[in-house]
Amino acid sequence: MSFTRGDLLTKTMKLVKGQAKKEPLWLKAMKESPPVTFPLSPHGKIQKIVLPEDHYIKSFYTKYPDSLYHDAVRVNDFNPPPSRIFAHRVLEMKQQGVNEDNAVAVADMEYQRDRKAKKNAYKELKMISRILGKKPPPNPFPSAVKEIQAEEARFLRDRFTNPKILGIINKIKEEKELWLKNVRGDDL
C-alpha cells in the first residue's frame, strides 16, 4: 500500500496519477506552494521546537512559581507575560556582551522593581480614592486567580436567582428524597 505513505500532497498526487481519484481543485495550488514540513528526528518523530528564551523562562518560573498564577498569560493580549519579558531582557543583555549571571541578576531586579511599582501605584490609587471619599477602584493589576474568581462570581450569584437552575436544584432534591425513601424502605 504505497499510496498511504507521505503527506497529503503526495498521497493525493499518487491517487490522481493512478486514476483512483479525480483531481481536486486545490491540488494545483498546493503543488505551487506546498505545506511546510516539520524537521524530523532520526527516529521519524517531529522534533520539539525550542526557542532561545525557553531556558530563561523555565528558570524564571522555578524562581517565581507564584508568577504562573499571579501574572496571567493572556492569549489575546499584545503584552507578553513577565516571564517572556524577563527572558528577552536576559538575551538582549547577553547580546550586548554582559555575563549570563549578571544579565539574569539585572533582569531579576527589573522584574522585582516593576512588581513593586505596580503595587505602590495601586496603593496610591486606593489612598487617593479614600481621601476623596469614593469607593476604591478595582486593582488594575489583579492576580490571575482573582480575575477568574471575579468572572465566576456572576455565575455563583446566578445560582440563587436563575429559575432554570432553581428548577434543576429542586428536581435533584426530589430525586434524592425519593432515593432515600427507597433505600430506607419507608414505603412500608
Secondary structure, 3 states (H helix, E strand, C coil): CHHHCCCHHHHHHHHHHCCCCCCCCCHHHHHHCCCCCCCECCCCCECCCCCCCHHHHHHHHHHCCCHHHHCCCCCCCCCCCHHHHHHHHHHHHHHCCCCHHHHHHHHHHHHHHHHHHHHHHHHHHHHHHHHCCCCCCCCCCCCHHHHHHHHHHHHHHHHHHCHHHHHHHHHHHHHHHHHHHHHHCCCC
